[in-house]
Amino acid sequence: MNKKESIILSALQLLAEKGVHNTPMSAIAKASGTGMGTIYNYFPNKDALINDIYTRIKNEEKEVFLNFESDNPIKTQFENYFTSIIAFFVQNSTYFQFMEQLQASPIITLESKEVGKVAVAQVVELLEKGKQDR
């Protein structure tokens, strides 16, 4: 694992456990075994690090839809989606803790929110199909 990945994983763990305001960059540096300067080589500030983690999780979340069969009935598609997304967050409980804290946070930039919208675009399409088929 390279230094950047170590920083991201350590930050994710600490942010999920302690929260954004209780996790200084110095604690992330210590947990990742790097210096403060190394962190700032990769991320200009804590908000940038948080947004990087957010978009990574959203991109992984998007993968939940790769094996979906759109020719299934809408009800089956919803059931498959919710089963899959629950399994995803159960397997990645730290992701869930992180996202729970930051989903509506002003720390998340518009650019990161756009990545989030792309990640759930298929769910939105499925909801629209469901509305039309009522």
N, C-alpha and C positions, 0 to 999 in steps of 0.2 A: 504494500500500500504506500502510495506516495504521500508527501507532506500535506498537499491540498486535501486529499481524501481523509487523511487523519484529522485535519482541522474540522472538516465538515461533519464527520462522524462524531467527534468529541463535542462539537457545538450542538448538534442535534440532540445528543443525549442530555447535555446540561440544560439546554433551553427547554426541553420537554419536562425534565425533572424539576428545575428551579424556577422556570419562567424567564421571560425576556429581561425584565427589570432587575432580576436577582442574579443575572449571569454576566459578569464583566468579561471583557475580552481577555483580561489577565488569567481568569479561570479557564477559559477555552485554551489559551496558550499552554498553561500548565498541564491540562488534561490531555492535550494532543502531543505533548513533549516537544513543542516548538517555542521559539521566541516570539515576542510581540511583533518584531520587525518582519518575521516570516509571514505571519498572518496578514499584516498590512501589505505585503507584496502581492498577495492573492485577492484581498478584499479591502477596499478603502475604508470601510467602517462596518460596524455590527449590522446595520440595516442591509447592507449589500450581502453580507454573509447569510442573513436570515432569508433574503429574497432568493438567493442561490439555492438554499435548502428547499424552500417552498416550491420553486419551479422544478427541481429534481423530483420531489415527491409527486407533483402534478403530472410530470411526464411518465413516471412509473405507473401512476394511477390510470393513465390513458391506456396502458397496455392491457388492462382488464378487458377491454373491448375487442382485442384482436381475434379471439376465437368465437365471436358472436355470429350466429346465423340469422340474418335479417329476414329470412323467409319463415321463421317460426312465428306463431301467433304472438301478438303484442304482450299478452299476459305472461307467456313463457319467457319472452325477452326480458320483461321487468323482473320476473323471479330469478332468472339467470344473472342479471346485472346485480341485483341486491345480494344474492348469495355470493357472487364473486367479489363485490366490493367489501362486504363484511369479512370474507376470508382474507382479502388483501390487508385490511387494517388489523385483523387479529394476528396475522403473521408479522405485521410491522406495527406493533403497538406504540412504539416510540413515534412513528409517523403520525399516528392518530393523536397522541398527546400534543405533539407540536402543532398540528393543523388545528386542533381544537382551540388552542390559545391564539392563533394568528390568522385564522380564516377571514375575519372581518377587521383586522388590525390596520390602522393607517400606515404601519410600517411597510406593508405589502404594496409595492408600486403598481402603477397602471400596467406597465409592461408585464409584470409577474401575473397580475390578474388576467391579462389576455392569454397567457399560457394556461392558466387555470380554466378559462372558458373553452379553450381548445380541448382540454382534457375531458371536459364533460359535454362536449358538443353532441356526441351521439346519444347521450341521455336526454338532452333537450329535444333532439329530433324524435326520439322515442316517445317523449311526453306529447309532442305535437301530433304524432301519429295516433296516439291514444285518444287525444281530444277529438280528432277528426272521425275516428271510428266509433265514437260513442253512440 
